[in-house]
Amino acid sequence: MARIKDESVEVVKATADIVALVEGYTRLRKSGARFVGLCPFHQEKTPSFGVSPDRGSFKCFGCGEGGDAIAFVEKLENLDFVGAIEFLADRFNVPLEYEESSPEQDRQRRQRERLFALLEQATSFYERHLWDSPRGEAARSYLESRGLGEEVCRDYRLGLAPGGATLAGKAREKGFTAQELGAAGLVNRRGNDYFNGRLLFPLADARGRVRGFQARKLREDDPLRAKYVNSPEGELFRKGD
Ligand SMILES: [Zn+2]
């Protein structure tokens, strides 16, 4: 799958004139630093739709639609991000450059997506174990004793690792390989779950995707000695990030 170079996306963002763009859909009238007009997203008789060329954004106070030029095109033309960039590039005569992608790069990207999916499913699994299993009781009491209410714990998607090969077994049933479990930092060399009876704090990136966990010891017989350990470093998880 072709990917537009980031530099090209930046040029499109800088070049797209949101007033000229919107005027292709509705008539605008200048009002101070803004432009106002009838909203192209909903039926109205008096204008509640405004465009701010300084901010490069639009906003409708009638229906609540708002965003930048890309969002405008995505919504009105029903396009995804790449489609919207291509539309704007065409409209404002910006030549686009695409990343070359080899079959090997495509394979690597698919593999990373599988690891993200695996970590997402593991996070849900650990959450369920914390909240819905009898073995979660001790961990729930611990959280309560630390003044951490259920709502905030659920917001941060805290979980509990059962240990053994419980997670590994479930993931294998769902078609994930031992190699993928290792690459996601979820199993040890012997193929058992890496985390054992630990309270887990998912570590997510800017896009909200879980990349690893920080794990707090709850039991004295924990084979990982340290009070806190992180996921082992792997393809998606590096401590420096
Ligand atoms: Zn509207």
Boltz pocket constraint, residues with backbone or C-beta under 6 A from the ligand:
constraints:
  - pocket:
      binder: B
      contacts: [[A, 39], [A, 40], [A, 41], [A, 42], [A, 49], [A, 60], [A, 61], [A, 62], [A, 63], [A, 64], [A, 65]]
      max_distance: 6.0
